[in-house]
Amino acid sequence: MNTFNSPCHEVKPEKIIVEICLGTTCYLMGASDLQFLEEQLPKHLRQHVQVQGASCLGYCKDHKYGNAPYAKVDGFPFAEATVDGLVRHLESIYSRKKEDGA
């Protein structure tokens, strides 16, 4: 019996990874509030999102990404990050993944 196709071994969707830049510029521009993002997520998102800090993401060196504070969401830069903005963005990603069956 192939256990990979068994309903008991359901594939779980990957978590959405959020890295919060905690470098000096980002921290002073608002990342100090972002580091507590996980606690402010709606309950239905908490099990699908992993939030971690990063000493510096380096986006401030190139203004093509916008302005601090920065986060990285599933590998993509997110500039001028706020808790509300990130939550809306995460809701959008989660809904898209849910529709795709991931």
N, C-alpha and C positions, 0 to 999 in steps of 0.2 A: 504494500500500500504506500502510495506517495503521500507523505505527511504534509508536504507543501501545499497540496490542494485541499487538504482537510479543513473543514470549517473551524476546527479547533485551533488552527494555526493561521488565523486571519492576519493579513499584512496590515500593520498599523501605519498611518500616515507619518511621514517625517515631521519633526518639529520645525517650526519657523525659527530660525536663529537670528537674534537681535544682539548686535554688539554696540555698546554705548561707549563713545569716545570719552575718556576721562582725563585727557591731556589738559594742560593748564587753560588754554584758550577756551576749549569746549566746556570745561568745568565751570569757568567763570561766566560763560555765556548762557548757561542753563542746564548743562548736563548733570549738575548736582541734583536736579529734580528728576532727571531721566533715570538715574541709577536705581530708583525705586519703582520703575515701570511695572515690573512683574506684580507688585502688590496692588497696582491700580488697574490691571487688566480685568475686563469682565470675566466672570467665572467660567463661561463656556470657552474662553480662549486660553486660560491658564495652563491647561494640560497640553496645548498645542504650540506653545511658545516657550522658547528658552532664552532668557536674557542674561547676558554676561558683559562684564566691563572689559575695556581695552585701554592700555596705557596711552596710546595715541594711534589713531587710524591714518593720520598723515594727509587727510583731505584738505586741511587748512593751507597746505603748501601750494595748492593749485585752485584758484577761485572758479574754475570751470564747474566745480561741484556746488557752488553757492556759498553760503555763510554758515559759521558755527552756530550752535552745536551740531555735531554730526553723529549719525548712527549708521550702522551697516545692517541691512535687513536682507537675509538670504543672499549675502554676497554683494548687494547693490547699495551704493551710497544713498543716504537720506539726509539732506541738509536742512538747516534751520529747524531741527527736530524739537518737537514739544510732545508732552505726554498725549494730548488730544490728537495731534497729527499722527503720531505713531499708532495709536489705538485705531484710528480710522483706516490707516494703511494696512495694519494687521488684519482688521475685519475684512478688508477687500481681498487680501491674499488668502485668508482662511476660506472665504466664500468661494473663491475661484478654485482652490484645491479641492474643496468639498464637491463642487460641481464636476470636476474632472475625475473624481473618484479616488484621489490620492490620499 
